[in-house]
Amino acid sequence: MIEILKASMEHSKEEGYLGQVQFKVEGHEHPYEITLQSKRGKDDWSYALNFLQESGKEEDIEAVEDLLEDDEWFDMLVDAAQKTIVK
């Protein structure tokens, strides 16, 4: 249902964890990008969801917002970004 295209995450003492994941959703015309931020890198993630390159339908992005309310899908995106941190 979600295909990850690209993921990245950085960590700094000042900003905490800042990551981005580009992904496609099955049946949606345009891909998305989510920006993730957390001070501690635990369960306190805030995020911003946008279309990756060009705007699509409002109902599509609302459907993805609903999808991300399911912890399984949201955690998959967070995990993809966290795996890219260089330690």
Sequence and secondary structure as in RCSB ss.txt:
>XXXX:A:sequence
MIEILKASMEHSKEEGYLGQVQFKVEGHEHPYEITLQSKRGKDDWSYALNFLQESGKEEDIEAVEDLLEDDEWFD
MLVDAAQKTIVK
>XXXX:A:secstr
 EEEEEEEEEEETTTEEEEEEEEEETT SS EEEEEEESSSSS  EEEEEESSS   HHHHHHHHHHHTSHHHHH
HHHHHHHTT   
